[in-house]
């Protein structure tokens, strides 16, 4: 029998997983680096403000530059990984992240630091997009749920460790230590990835021409939206509206460009697939809800329950710690019981926690807040492991990078949107929209209203998940979806 002709783009036969333990460790370190890059810088802002004699509005760009770079470039990073080779681009991303961290630590001025943080965020987009995509190349299909759960645990661990670890580093070694920490971790991740990640498949044809116009419009649109949703905190003004309008115009231009592109950055037709569309939508909604615990929770704990700074830090660390501990066991459960069933169980647990917090009487004290909080974060770890596994299992090997980028983009947009939405609802629910003069009872009532909205969003996520399952039709055999 004559051999079948090769595929038109990239060979779909993936290499057999080798050294999967070391490969998974390198991917976990990549996720840890990107997560620490987000969380550890916040604690350094007061110090940077004094060191560089800058205003808060200027210093906050140390955080914003990183987040905007990640959000704007993450889909493009996944697209490039699919075309140029995921292993090759992951190695380049780890090297660039490590070098950018050294540039951050050596920054002689605030402008230099912000620019280095933007480069660091660009590398983090590569790490986030490709770590999830490389799971399919490095781990057998039967263990992919466990691998996704491990990456979720490491991400939550980085979020939980960032503020406390950053505080210790600043106190003992100064602010450059926030970024020097990444050097040994980055070098270790690079060495492990070089040794253990499987080689990229040999392309059967020349890679498609990169969609530069699509990347430009996507980045500009996402940057405008992210800035519009985050500028000025909960106080929306003309600047926010102008940025959101620019984002809407950018979206129209993006859709027009992508419809004409020969190899579009965003495969818009794939969004019509119910499994992918519902997975992205529910991930965005759940991430928005998760922000209610991070944005609203601290004000309730400090103003209503009277926790001091040390107690507040410990209470706030419980949620990420719970997610970190639950991530890997959740992934094991996904492998055993199936992703579809457990993603719904995760949604149910998040919704139950939000309902409990919306009904919470402050007289019950701290335990009555922490128990639902732990239920939300543990259920979130279960949902993330199951939803990511379900979405990634339904795509071809050649599309893993782009799909992983879209999943991370949906999560980031949810975090940005949730920060603005939950913060605005909370502040507007206070008499006179003034937190400084609000009583503990009024803060508690505003917190409850925020979690009423969170409960509604989870109900919407449940509905969208159900609709996606009803409409989803998967072919019985998709050889290209098997690693």
C-alpha positions in Angstrom: 0.0 0.0 0.0 1.5 3.4 -0.9 2.2 5.8 1.9 -0.4 8.4 2.6 0.6 12.0 1.7 2.0 14.1 4.5 -0.2 16.8 6.2 -0.2 20.2 4.6 1.2 22.1 7.7 2.9 20.2 10.5 3.4 16.5 11.0 0.8 15.3 13.5 2.7 12.2 14.7 4.1 13.3 18.1 7.2 11.8 19.7 6.7 9.2 22.4 6.8 10.8 25.9 10.3 10.5 27.4 11.6 11.4 30.8 8.1 12.6 31.6 8.9 13.3 35.3 11.7 15.7 34.5 9.7 17.2 31.7 6.8 17.8 34.0 9.1 19.3 36.6 10.5 21.8 34.0 6.9 22.8 33.1 6.0 23.2 36.7 9.0 25.5 37.2 8.0 27.5 34.2 4.5 28.0 35.7 6.0 28.9 39.1 8.2 31.5 37.5 5.3 33.2 35.7 3.1 33.1 38.8 5.8 34.5 41.0 6.3 37.2 38.4 2.8 38.4 38.9 2.4 38.1 42.7 5.8 38.9 44.1 6.1 42.4 42.6 3.0 43.8 44.4 4.7 43.7 47.8 7.7 45.7 46.5 5.7 48.7 45.3 6.0 50.8 48.5 9.7 50.3 48.5 10.1 51.1 44.8 8.1 54.3 45.3 10.6 55.5 47.8 13.7 54.2 46.0 12.9 55.9 42.7 11.1 58.9 44.3 8.0 58.2 42.1 4.3 58.5 42.5 2.0 55.5 43.0 0.5 56.0 39.5 4.0 55.6 38.1 5.1 52.7 40.3 2.0 50.6 39.5 3.3 50.2 36.0 5.8 47.7 37.4 2.8 45.4 37.8 0.7 46.7 34.9 3.5 46.3 32.3 3.9 42.6 33.2 0.2 41.9 33.1 -0.4 43.7 29.9 2.4 41.9 28.1 1.2 38.5 29.3 -2.4 39.2 28.4 -1.7 40.8 25.0 0.9 38.2 23.7 -0.3 34.9 25.2 -2.3 33.7 22.1 0.4 34.8 19.7 2.9 32.8 21.8 0.8 29.7 21.5 0.4 30.2 17.8 4.2 30.6 17.3 4.8 27.4 19.4 2.6 25.4 17.1 4.4 26.7 14.0 8.0 27.0 15.1 8.2 24.2 17.7 6.9 24.2 21.3 10.1 22.9 22.8 12.3 25.4 20.9 10.1 28.3 21.9 9.8 27.2 25.5 13.6 27.1 25.8 13.8 30.6 24.3 11.1 31.8 26.7 12.9 30.5 29.8 16.1 32.1 28.7 14.5 35.4 28.0 12.6 35.4 31.3 15.8 34.7 33.2 17.7 37.5 31.4 14.8 39.9 31.9 14.8 39.1 35.6 18.5 40.0 35.8 17.7 43.3 33.9 14.9 44.0 36.4 17.3 43.5 39.4 19.9 45.7 37.8 17.5 48.5 36.8 19.1 52.0 37.5 15.8 53.8 36.9 12.0 53.2 37.1 11.7 53.4 33.3 14.3 50.7 32.9 12.5 48.5 35.4 9.2 48.9 33.7 10.7 48.1 30.3 12.4 45.0 31.7 9.1 44.0 33.3 7.4 44.2 29.9 10.0 41.9 28.4 9.7 39.6 31.4 5.9 39.5 30.8 6.4 38.7 27.1 8.5 35.7 28.1 5.9 34.7 30.8 3.3 34.6 28.0 5.4 32.0 26.3 5.8 30.0 29.5 2.1 30.0 30.3 0.9 29.2 26.8 3.3 26.4 26.1 3.5 24.7 29.5 -0.1 23.6 29.2 0.4 22.7 25.5 3.6 20.7 26.2 1.7 18.4 28.7 0.2 16.7 25.7 3.7 16.1 24.2 5.4 15.0 27.4 2.8 13.0 29.4 0.7 10.0 28.4 -3.0 10.8 27.9 -4.0 8.8 31.0 -1.9 11.1 33.2 -2.8 14.4 31.7 -5.4 15.3 34.3 -2.8 14.8 37.0 -0.3 16.9 35.1 -2.9 19.7 34.7 -3.7 19.5 38.4 0.0 19.8 39.3 0.4 22.9 37.1 -2.6 24.4 38.8 -1.2 23.6 42.2 2.1 25.2 41.3 0.4 28.3 40.0 -1.6 28.7 43.2 1.6 28.1 45.2 3.3 30.9 43.4 0.4 33.2 44.1 0.3 32.3 47.8 4.1 32.5 48.3 4.7 35.7 46.3 3.7 38.3 48.9 5.2 36.6 52.0 8.4 35.5 50.2 8.7 39.0 48.7 8.4 40.7 52.0 11.2 38.5 53.5 13.5 39.1 50.5 13.0 42.9 50.6 13.6 43.0 54.4 16.8 40.9 54.2 18.3 41.6 50.8 16.6 44.7 49.3 14.2 45.0 46.3 16.5 43.5 43.6 16.2 40.2 45.4 12.5 40.0 44.2 13.9 39.4 40.7 17.2 37.7 41.4 15.2 34.9 42.9 14.2 34.0 39.3 17.8 33.4 38.2 18.5 30.0 39.8 14.9 28.9 39.2 15.1 29.9 35.5 18.5 28.2 34.9 17.2 25.0 36.6 14.0 25.0 34.5 16.0 25.7 31.3 18.4 22.8 32.0 15.6 20.4 32.8 13.6 21.5 29.8 16.6 21.1 27.5 17.2 17.5 28.8 13.7 16.2 29.1 11.2 17.9 26.8 10.6 15.7 23.7 11.9 17.1 20.4 9.6 19.0 18.2 8.0 17.1 15.3 9.6 17.7 11.9 7.4 20.0 9.8 6.0 18.3 6.7 5.9 21.7 5.0 7.1 25.2 5.5 5.3 26.9 8.4 2.5 29.2 7.5 3.3 32.9 7.4 2.9 34.5 10.8 -0.2 36.7 11.2 1.6 39.9 12.2 -1.5 42.1 11.6 -3.7 39.8 13.7 -1.1 39.9 16.5 -0.9 43.7 16.4 -4.7 44.2 16.5 -5.2 41.5 19.2 -2.5 43.0 21.4 -3.8 46.5 21.0 -7.4 45.4 21.7 -6.5 43.5 24.8 -4.2 46.2 26.1 -7.0 48.8 25.6 -9.5 46.6 27.4 -7.2 45.6 30.2 -6.2 49.3 30.8 -9.9 50.4 30.6 -11.0 47.8 33.2 -8.1 48.5 35.6 -7.4 52.2 35.3 -8.3 54.1 38.5 -9.4 51.1 40.5 -13.2 51.1 41.1 -13.6 54.7 40.0 -14.7 54.5 36.3 -14.3 57.8 34.4 -14.0 59.2 30.9 -10.5 57.7 30.5 -11.9 54.2 31.2 -14.7 54.7 28.7 -12.3 56.0 26.0 -10.0 53.0 26.5 -13.0 50.5 26.3 -14.2 52.3 23.2 -10.8 51.9 21.6 -10.9 48.2 22.6 -14.2 47.8 20.9 -13.0 49.5 17.7 -9.8 47.3 17.8 -12.0 44.2 18.1 -13.9 45.1 15.0 -10.6 45.7 13.1 -9.3 42.4 14.4 -12.3 40.4 13.2 -12.0 42.0 9.8 -8.3 41.3 9.6 -8.7 37.7 10.8 -11.5 37.0 8.3 -9.0 37.9 5.4 -5.9 36.2 6.8 -4.6 33.1 5.1 -3.4 31.6 8.4 -5.3 33.6 11.1 -3.9 34.0 14.6 -7.4 33.3 15.9 -9.2 30.5 14.3 -12.6 32.0 14.7 -14.4 29.0 13.2 -13.0 26.9 16.1 -15.0 29.1 18.5 -18.1 27.6 17.0 -17.2 24.2 18.5 -19.3 23.9 21.7 -16.6 22.2 23.7 -14.0 24.9 23.2 -16.5 27.8 23.4 -18.1 26.7 26.6 -14.7 25.8 28.1 -13.4 29.3 27.4 -16.5 31.0 28.6 -16.8 29.1 31.9 -13.1 29.7 32.6 -13.6 33.5 32.1 -16.6 33.6 34.4 -15.1 31.4 37.1 -11.9 33.5 37.1 -14.1 36.6 37.5 -15.8 35.1 40.5 -12.5 34.1 42.1 -11.4 37.7 42.1 -14.2 38.5 44.6 -12.3 36.6 47.3 -9.2 38.7 46.5 -10.7 42.1 45.9 -13.6 42.2 48.4 -12.4 39.7 51.0 -9.6 41.8 52.5 -11.9 44.8 53.3 -14.4 42.5 55.0 -11.7 40.8 57.1 -10.1 44.1 58.1 -13.1 46.5 58.5 -15.8 44.1 59.7 -13.8 41.3 61.5 -11.0 43.7 62.7 -8.0 41.6 61.6 -4.7 43.3 61.7 -2.2 43.2 58.8 -0.5 40.0 60.0 -3.8 38.2 60.6 -5.1 39.4 57.3 -2.1 38.0 55.4 -2.6 34.6 57.0 -6.3 34.6 56.2 -5.8 35.6 52.6 -3.1 32.9 52.1 -5.5 30.2 53.1 -7.3 30.2 49.7 -4.3 29.9 47.5 -2.8 27.4 49.9 -6.0 25.3 49.6 -5.9 25.5 45.8 -2.2 24.5 45.8 -2.8 21.5 48.0 -5.9 20.4 46.1 -4.6 20.8 42.5 -2.7 17.5 42.1 -5.3 15.3 43.9 -7.9 17.0 41.8 -6.0 16.1 38.6 -5.8 12.4 39.8 -9.5 12.4 40.3 -10.0 13.8 36.7 -7.9 10.9 35.3 -10.0 8.4 37.2 -13.5 9.8 37.0 -13.5 11.9 33.9 -13.1 15.7 33.2 -16.8 16.4 32.3 -18.2 15.1 35.6 -15.6 16.8 37.8 -15.8 20.2 36.0 -19.5 20.3 37.0 -18.6 19.3 40.5 -16.1 22.1 40.7 -18.7 24.6 39.5 -21.1 23.3 42.1 -18.6 23.7 44.9 -17.7 27.3 43.9 -21.4 28.2 43.6 -22.1 26.7 47.1 -19.3 28.7 48.6 -20.5 31.9 47.0 -24.1 31.4 48.2 -22.8 30.7 51.8 -20.8 34.0 51.7 -23.8 35.9 50.4 -25.8 34.8 53.4 -22.9 35.0 55.9 -23.8 36.8 59.2 -20.7 38.6 60.5 -21.5 37.6 64.0 -20.2 34.1 63.3 -16.7 35.5 62.9 -13.7 34.4 61.0 -14.3 30.6 60.8 -17.6 31.2 59.0 -15.8 33.2 56.3 -12.8 30.9 55.9 -14.8 27.7 55.5 -16.7 28.9 52.4 -13.5 30.5 51.1 -11.7 27.2 51.3 -14.6 25.5 49.6 -14.4 28.0 46.7 -10.7 27.7 46.2 -10.5 23.9 46.4 -13.4 23.7 44.0 -11.7 26.1 41.7 -8.6 23.8 41.6 -10.9 20.9 40.7 -12.7 22.9 38.0 -9.4 24.2 36.5 -7.9 20.7 36.3 -11.0 19.2 34.8 -11.9 22.1 32.4 -8.3 22.4 31.1 -8.0 18.7 30.5 -11.4 18.5 28.8 -10.6 21.4 26.4 -7.1 20.3 25.6 -8.2 16.7 24.9 -10.5 17.9 22.2 -7.9 19.7 20.0 -5.4 18.4 17.5 -1.7 18.2 18.4 -1.0 21.0 15.9 -3.4 23.4 17.7 -2.4 22.7 21.3 -0.3 25.9 21.7 -3.0 28.2 20.3 -5.7 26.6 22.4 -3.6 26.7 25.6 -3.0 30.4 24.9 -6.7 31.0 24.5 -7.5 29.2 27.8 -4.9 31.3 29.6 -6.2 34.5 27.9 -9.8 33.7 29.0 -8.5 33.3 32.6 -6.5 36.5 32.5 -9.5 38.4 31.0 -11.7 37.0 33.8 -9.2 38.1 36.4 -9.1 41.6 35.0 -12.8 41.9 34.5 -13.6 40.4 37.9 -11.3 42.9 39.6 -13.1 45.8 38.0 -16.6 44.4 38.3 -16.4 43.0 41.9 -14.6 46.1 43.1 -17.2 48.4 41.6 -20.2 46.5 43.0 -18.6 46.4 46.4 -17.8 50.2 46.5 -21.1 51.2 45.0 -23.0 49.2 47.6 -21.5 51.3 50.4 -23.4 54.4 51.5 -21.9 57.3 49.5 -19.5 54.8 47.9 -17.1 55.8 50.7 -15.2 52.9 52.3 -13.4 55.2 54.8 -16.7 56.2 56.6 -18.5 52.9 56.2 -19.4 50.9 59.3 -18.5 47.3 59.8 -22.1 46.3 59.2 -22.3 48.3 55.9 -19.0 46.7 54.7 -20.5 43.2 55.5 -23.6 44.0 53.6 -21.6 45.2 50.6 -19.5 42.0 50.7 -22.7 39.9 50.7 -24.0 41.7 47.7 -20.8 41.1 45.8 -21.1 37.4 46.4 -24.8 37.4 45.3 -23.4 38.6 41.9 -20.7 36.0 42.1 -23.4 33.3 42.6 -25.3 34.6 39.6 -22.1 34.4 37.5 -21.5 30.8 38.5 -25.1 29.9 37.7 -24.5 31.5 34.2 -21.3 29.4 33.9 -23.2 26.2 34.8 -25.8 27.1 32.1 -23.2 27.7 29.5 -21.4 24.5 30.4 -24.7 22.6 30.1 -25.5 24.1 26.7 -22.0 23.3 25.5 -22.4 19.6 26.5 -25.7 19.3 24.7 -24.4 20.8 21.5 -21.0 19.1 21.5 -20.5 16.4 18.9 -17.1 14.8 18.9 -16.0 12.4 16.2 -15.5 8.9 17.4 -11.9 8.8 16.2 -9.4 11.7 16.1 -6.0 10.4 15.8 -4.5 13.8 15.8 -5.9 14.6 19.2 -3.9 11.8 20.8 -0.5 12.7 22.1 
